């Protein structure tokens, strides 16, 4: 069912299970997704009917997937994330959040009296613009996340749990969708992650599945997974983190991300000769296509 089925009261991963009472269950399971139930979100009144009849017709026409599932297994489909809804504006928003935090990082970690900020720190459209070339998803391919990145969890705790460590110059990435994931600046860290990594929120703050790119060394809390590929730069990571944030459609507070679940995740990316097209991703973000 849609993640926002009970919005605005709750945002949870909901599954409806139909079984026959008093009968031992020894059959295969028929599984279908009803992520598009024909309702849309209205800011003032919640979810309202929009194309319900069409959604019902499509749901009935879809052939169910026959699978073997037990109580211990994950029920959501990891391969059913609709990446085709990604648009130019998503990449621009990701760059905007990144640029805002980049400015704050400069102010927090530099000697302000020696710092010169171009245009008085005002962001211009050219700072966040990406390519206007349409995204051709027919040339994209799914790649297992573990084939692209080394994944490990953060080691630190949030500033609220360690107030004496606040006021430093180390950015601490927390479970947040805002400010490029940076919650605080701390003095000491249990583990510093090198620049040009991607962080992925496991749970908390309604941001589970949100990804951010970081071109600086940082620390991270245990509610954040850190994805490392030393061959990638910040532009490529901005592209990938925008796409990865579609995982937010699948994960939430009640169905949090874990290393076991990440092992099943694939991400759809531009491909060339069956390999990720890193050059295309970089040029798209830098508006050089």
N, C-alpha and C positions, 0 to 999 in steps of 0.2 A: 504494500500500500504506500501512498505518498508519504514522504517524511513529515510534511506539514499537515497531516490529516487532522490533528487536533489543534492546529495553530489558531489563535495566538496563545492558547493556554499551555501548550507543550509541543516540543519537537522531538519525536521519537521514531525509531524504526519499528513499524507495525506489521505483523504478519497475521493473517486469518487462517486458522487450521480447521479443516472439516474432517471429522472422523466419526465412525459408527460406534456407538457406545456398546460396551459389554462384548465386543468382538476382538480377539487378539489381532494385532496389526502385523501382518506378515507380507504385505504387498509393497510394490514400488510406489513411490510418491509422485503424483502429478503436481508440477509446480508452474505457476504463471505469475508474471508481474503485472500489477495494476498501478504503476507509478503515475500514469496520467489518467486520473479518474474523471476528467472533464470539469474540474473546478479550478479556479484561479484565486490568487490571493488579492484581497482588497484591503488596503491599509486601514480603512475606517471601520469595516464591518467583519473582517475575517475572510474566510474562504467562501466564494460564491459560485453558483453554477455558471458555466461558460459554454462548454461543448460536450455536455454529458452524454447525449445520445450517440454522438460520433465515437466517444471514448468507449462506451459500452459495446458498440458494434465491433470496434477493433479488438477489444478484449475477447469477445466471443469467437472471433474469427482466428485468433492466434492459437496455434497448435501448442498444447502444454508440453513442457519438458518432463520426461520420465526419469527420475533419479532415485538412487538409494540414499536415504537420509535416516539418521537416528537422532536421539535427543542431544547427543554430545556434539553434533556437527553444526556448522553454520548454515543457516537457511537462506540468507540473502544471496543473490547472484552477483559475484564479483565482476562478471564479464558483461553486465548489462548497464553500465554507466553510460549515459548518453553524452559523449564528448562533442557531438555535432552541434550542441547548443552554444559552444564556446564562440565568442565573437571578438572583434577588434576592441570593443570597449572593455572587455575583461582584462586584456593585456595592458591597456592604458591605465586602468585602475590599479593594477599590480605595480606598474612603474611609478604611479603617483604616490602610493603608500610607501614604496621603497625610497623615493626621492625625499619625501617629508622626513622619514626617519634618518636618512643620510645626513640631512642638515642638522638634525638634533644631535646625531653622533659627533659631528664636527664640533658643535658647541660644548658637548659634555666632555669630550676627550682631549681638546686642544686648549692651549693657553689663549683665552679669548682676546687679550690685548694684542696678540700677534696674528690673529686670524682675520683674513680678508675674505668676505663672502661676496661673490659676484652678484650684481643686481640686488644687493641688500637682502639676499636670501629669498627673493620672490621667485617662485617657480613659474616658468612660462610653458606654453603649449608645446614648444619644440622639445622640452625636456621629457615629455611623457608620450609623444606621438610615436606610433608604430607604423608599419607598412600598411598601405591601403589596398594592397593586393588581396583579393578574396582567398580565404582558406579553402584549399581543395582537400577535403577529408578522404577522397578516393585514393590519395597518395600517402595516406597515413597508415601506420601499422602498429599492432599491439606488441609491446615488449614487457616481459616480466620485470618488475621493479628491481628484484634482486640481481638481475643481469646487468643493470645499469649503475647501481649504487651499492656501496657498503653502508649498512644501516646499524646504528647503535643509539641507545637512549642517553639523554642528558643525565648528569650526575648531581646537579645542584638543587637547592630548595628555593622557593620563592622568598622575596624580600620580607613579606609579612612574618615568615617563620624564622627569619634571621636578620632582625633589624639592625644589629651592630655591623653587618656587612654592607650596608647601603652607603651610597655616596662615593663609590669608586668610579673607575673608567672602563670596566669590563661590561659590555652589554649582555644582559641576561635574557634569553629567549624563554618566554612563558607560553602557556596555553591561551593565546589571544589571536584574534583575527585583525587587530588594529596595530598601527604603528610598526608595521613590519615584524610583529611578534615580540618586539623588545618591551619588556615590562619595567626593568630597572637597570641601573648601573651599579655594579658591586665591586668590592675591593679585592676579594680573593675567590678563587673557584677551585672546585675539586677536579675539573677537567676543562681545558681550553680547546675548543675546536678551531681548526685552521680556517682561513678565509675561503670563500667560494664553495660553501655548502648550502644545502637546502634543508629547512626544518619542516617537520610535519607534525601537527598537533594530534596527540593520541586521544585526549579527552579534556573536558573543562571549558568553561566560558562560552559554551555553544559553538566552539570553533573546531571540533574534532574533524580531521580531514583537511584542514586549511594548511597550505604550504607557502613558505616564504623563502626568498633567496638572500644570502648574506655575503658581501664581498670583504668582510672584516673578520678578525678573530672574535670569538664569542663563547659564552657559557650557555648552558640550557638546563632547564629543570627536567625531572624524570618523566613529566607528562608530555615531553617532546621527543620525537625521533629525529636523528640527524642523518641526512643522506649525503654521502661523500663520493665524488668522482673527480679525481685530481686533474683530469683532462679537460674539464669544462670551465667556462668563464662565466662572469656574472650575467651577460646577455642571454646565454643559453639557459642558465639556471632560472632567470626570470621567465623565460618562455615555458620551461618545464614546470615550474612552480605554479604558474597560472593554470596549466592543464591539470596538474595533480590536485588542485583545489576542488576539482569536480568530485573528489572522494568525499567531500562534505555532504554530497547528496546521499551517500551510503552510510556513513558513520555518524554517531551522535553520542550524547551522554550515556544513554542506556545501552548502546552498542558501540563501545569504544574500540579504537584501533589497538592492535597488539602486534608483536613481531611475528607470531604465528599467522595472524590474518594478513599481514603485509606480504608474507610469502606467497599468498594466493593472488595478490593484486597485479594486474597488468595495466600499463598506461599506453594510451594511443598517442603516437608522435609522428611527425613528418618523417618519411623514410626514403632512402635512396639505396638501391642495390641490397634491399632487405636489411639495411643498417640505419640507425637514427641519422637523420640529415642535420648534423650539428650546424653546418654552414648556413642552411636555410633558416634555422631557428635564430641564429645570431643576427643575420641580416634582417629578418622580420622585425625583431625587437629594435634594432638600430635604424630602421627605416631606410635600408640600403638595397632593397630588392628592386 
